Every structure is written in structure tokens, then in C-alpha cells.
Amino acid sequence: MILIFPPIVKPCEPPGGLALLSGALKKHNIDHKVYDANIEGLLFLINSDIKPESSWTKRALSHRQENIENLKNYSGYQNLDRYKQKLFDTNRLLNEALLSKRFKFTLADFKDEQLSPVKSKDLLFAAKNFKENPFYNYFETCLKKRIQGSDSDYVGISLCYLSQAFTSFALAGWIKHNFKNKKLIFGGGLISTWMSMPNFKNPFLNLVDILVKGEGEEAILSACNVKENCTDRYSPNFDFVQWDSYMAPGRILPFSSSRGCYWRKCKFCPEKAEKTQFKPVKISEAIKDLKDLSIKYKQDYVHFIDNAISPSLMKALAKNESKSEMPFLWYGFARIRKELQSLDYLKALKRSGCAMLNLGLESGDQAVLDKMTKGINLEVASNVLKACKKAGIKTYVYLLFGTPQETEESAEKTLAYILSHAPFIDFMNLAIFNLPRFSEEAEHLRVSQFYEGDLSLYYNFEHPHDWNRKNVREFLFKKFKKNPLLAPIVLKNPPFFTSNHAMFF
């Protein structure tokens, strides 16, 4: 079995999903190879033969290796301005390596000016015309000999984000053209989302042999003629990882202690629309995995990639105050809840290695939070932010504007709330609401196409309070981002990598 994780995703850590699949295959003694084509492909382009056509490109080229190494070293994160310069220079080279101005790249995104990733016909076009993909030379130079050297019948491609879509399908087309005996398996978060759409009809039947919805272990093992026991659980296997290749100042190990969300009540949540069930790992097993992985891979950080770290797991982590068996720092999403008001509890989390918590506050208007069934009390949120600051745990606060429940007055309340708590917030993410096409709310609003395409995930909608996207953008630009107390927090957000690099500052 060959498993591939295509570009483009933030190249700071390995793919956690493929590590789980690798763990399942390893447990059943199935020979397999895993390739993180994301980091490999990006470095392939950045290090390619680039002709400097501007002073900026010339400077970036002259410091190419220095800049990349800087992003892998703690010293590169001591000065935000210098960090940004080296990051933008590296990103410049990535774009200068493209032979066509049709493509627009960042270290976290892929855009095609002619095609849409939510149109199946465009994805199939990308598959048929795989030579046009910017990573085609990487396929030919690096992946070809690996696939030729394997007697595996299957190649699995993990498609988790829209930014991977074009390269995933170009890769699929290239594989089918060059290795006609190979069968393709497509899985990953984005595939699961598409397959959860009502009345989904597989448009990729002539290209992809197997589409996998949800957990991929059963499908991968079935392809290898192994019947999975539904009670089986697999520990992640990161043996495929080239740790020193990632753009981060240390080894970041992505770890999932659950699938789905334990809250599952937020009206805007895509997980709820997709009816994803919450499936936690037993706390004892999660802790054992973390201890074993720490011994084996000596990671510096653990990135919990759960939708939200469960309260029970956080309590178990808090008991690791000596850090003798799990000597890493950790971070991830946590729901704002009463337990996090306790300074003693947060200090225990800090001693256990907690460096940052991502907190989805969404709004500073209690009425909006209640209508969204977010389950957050603003007084509790205030206490949590203040306690985190005292405990020395960084906070990355997420705000969501333009929801159907919000009005301009509500947005002003959010601004006032954030201003009063600015000293206790380290980073912020300001987002404008996108309406999931198959959410409950979509049934009660006047909607129109957000992006045209049979695979589009969102709707435009007529806001019930006339608080449209244009007004929201203007509010964020003029009142939020330019506020002298909030501008420094907004500007502190690392470009491209955002929360994945935030904890290093």
C-alpha cells in the first residue's frame, strides 16, 4: 500500500491522519509506504532553478537556505518582523517557481485562476491535464521511481482541504496514466464532507476506484484483504516522517484523541450538518500513546488536532506536572468552560506543558452566543482569559462575524468585549461567517450560490438583520483592525501559518 499526502497544507508538521492509517497497516504487518508530498513538493519548488527577475527575488534567492533553516530554528522566532521577512521571501520563491501566472500560491493555499476546486468537471480536467499542475515535475522526479519500485495494487491519496484538491486530482490523473495497474483510493476530511452532501452522486467513478467516507482504517485494510474488528483501535505510526524537513522550530507531532466534537450543538458547525458522531479514545489509551510516542520520536510539541480537547483528557494531562514521561509542550482547541476559570488548574496544565489554548469565543454578545447554542458564558470566558494570562498560557481567540444571529449592534458589543479583554488575549482570528449548505439554518434563510459548483460547501444568504458581508468587512477593517489597542494583536498573527506558529512567539 502506498499512501500520499498532497500539497498544499501548512508545512509545519506531518499528516496525523496518515499516521493513523500507517498504524493500522503496521499492526496487521502490511507492507506500506507513506509519503508526505506536501512538504516534499513545496521544498522541491522552492529549491528549483529560479531566475531572479526582481530585486526581491534576487534577495530571496541569495538567502534561500538561510531563510528555510531560520524557520526551523528557535532563533528565527525572536523577532516578528524578521520572521515575516524570511517567511515572505520563502513564499516569494514558491511563486517564482511557477511557470504560469494562472496559479497563485502561498505556503498554505493553492489557487487556480481558471478552475474551481468545487466543480467536479474542473477537478477531472485537472486530472486529465496533469502536466499543467505546478507539481508535475515533482511527480516525475520524486514519486515516479517510488511507485515504480512498489508492487502495491493500491495508492491512497489523502484529500483533507480545498487547497489540496487540484494537486490531488492531477496526481490521480498522473498515476492512472503512468501506472494503469494501480487502483486509487481517495479519503480524508474533504472527501468525507462531499460524500455527506445529500444526494451526492460520485462524479469520479472513472478515475477513483474507492472513495472513503469517515475513518479510513477499515477501507484501507479491506483493500489489503484484512477484515477489521470494529473494536480495534490503532496507535499512530510516524516512522515515515523526515522530522527535520518541516518549517517549525522543533518536532511537532499531531495527535488526535477523538473524532468529531463532544459538544455538537453549535448551529453553524459543519460537523453537526454532516452528522459526524463523537468517538473518543479511552483516556488511558491516549495517555499511553502520548508516552510511547514521546519515547520513540522525542517530539518537542504535541498539537492536539481534536475539534476540542475533552475535559477528561485535560485533567489527565494536568496530572503530568513533573513532565517526566511526557516532556513536550502542547496546544490545541479547548472549549471555554467553568473548570478553566481555576488558576490552580491552569497552573497545573502549564506545568504539564500546555503552551497555548485555542478558544472559540465567536461573539462578545451573550444573546448571540445563546442563539447559536454555543454553550459559552461571557463572564466565564472573561475569567478564563484572565486566568490563562496569570498562568502563563497563551490564548488564541477565534471570533466569528456575520452569523444570522448577529446584528451590527451585536458586533459593536463584541468589539467592546474584546477591547476590555485585550490585555489577556495573545492572538486573534477574525472570520466572516460562511453558511454550510446543509446546515439547519440554511433551511430558514433565503440563500444563493456562494461558489458555483456541484461540490460547493457554502451558501450566500440574505442576512435577516441586513448585516451583510460587505458591511461586516468594513466594520472589521475600520473599527477592529485599526483600533490602536487591537491592531498589535491582529498584526502579531503569523502569516500563512497562523495558530500553528503562534505559540513560538
Steps between C-alpha positions, in 0.01 A plus 500: 500500500621849413353799682558858382421835661495762217578875508404763615457497878698701757837320492577507872402149609435156349149377410337350807233315302750298299688418819185327626459307174866403517443378856214278383706352217800447727291319762393252233856465365404643161789641302436863413662834427379845600617814319441851622496652154388829653830594663701321229316671216520846651873469566546359149352818352673739739838338428447481124696700241350849528610794289500825699294759314476751782709626790258328740548162330875552485511568874278202573721273289820617664358409842292200394652231722565742783133602505374142497738402779393808692141373497628177655692671778379663821710808429286570193201575723659757729416797279160510329603741223805294403291184515244652262771613258653153479155346465395735221834447323449123512146539375630724221724221374210257507305726266800582281545128438162490327521509122149634458343811654174304500596354839523695825676330789568562865660261745146413605284535188468419129287701262437445129373808320324288235354207694292454814570229760126464568412406143545131430548565128792732581657241728469239227654749257792538742536122507498472120742789456735400781804640317368850562516457877793686660604184685522287185882506498495390862278205404742402226820559695411369846180294503541306176791283607333429834178378343693305235689325777185387678293193421201646685167481321371816670601863539311695764473878478400704805294804398416704809486862378393692190859622469596139417224434249665590168828327578317193637310459174801581284688234695215256447498565126877464483490169689225359276695605190834356613391203711190354343506199733475716812167561669429832669347555843393853596430585863540788743290773651396672177397173336291417808333840486412462132365150558284633786320737264136393445448338161876469444569314177859398451630700199842332515402141418721483192806626687487394865437137587400547864369808681517478879264685733611548859762281661729343244641204692228255403513589129880486484514166679217360288698589186780291649260209563497553877169498685510763771353429842271792580649513852854540370679825568828597343783709635650752257825406329731784395791290375461654152571853621814694409477720809770750402324601180207690656483876543477513877752548783475145628311178439123549504303179532130528408289284727128425497334376817154500343305529178211739472402754767378420850279814505335477157236763575630813323256595227770599254711185543571297182553191719139524611380544141700192397362303797851400606491291816732571790744213551751549781808293571509357853697739718733226621576401140555861391743560787684174425531602133638841597756342731605240241521757220706731719754225564514395136499833315621745766265767375526854634129575461171320479230669296163361605300503178169416669208735436529563872716324759266319735482614865594149616816496289599844621463380859723202422759727340491730802623209714820491294646792693848350527510446120725200564319269257357759259767772480340699219305823470146473368219710356161468332136601503312504830142598573456793737356344813480552875794275593738726309424786739711332769847651519631195684369271226651716225833511682492120509430496125789742449735276699383205290620681188194695386640791299188632324126445487294577192167637624195534276329795665320606176307798645506751785120520508341248736173503305681395182685220680176373648321503165790309344481248789871553542486412869728787604443747780682831448572544870661156506693586180628816668625303799662240274691759298626672814596173666688379189702821498589456870592136444724585204293315241465681167150548360402496133146637486267431206223747413227444244313793346193516278313200638121507452464568873727805495406865439723803462421581863613148596827551312553825691450307824763251387739786429438646846547160666827432319628851578437444869689170482779599260771470771408133545492397132820400321368425150172540312339347196229718343272305266189580300226240523444256213166320505544120462271392216343215692470654845168543678526876463515480121142372501374823657692760299481636147811360341699524177817344366818596686727325252350341192566131486345163578745455787455843656482485880342837576211730416473872480199612698281803545582614852184537711639818658657644184843436645654389170856399421592839356392676819678244716825542305480877532437469874796267549734714292409842638403429859671178599828470319582870523420536868827599672447245778412212267723569199815366673319172580372466143842579349666248731323214325761303299431515123402173331569283806274696744431290813752232398787744556336734751616315811864554405478875555 
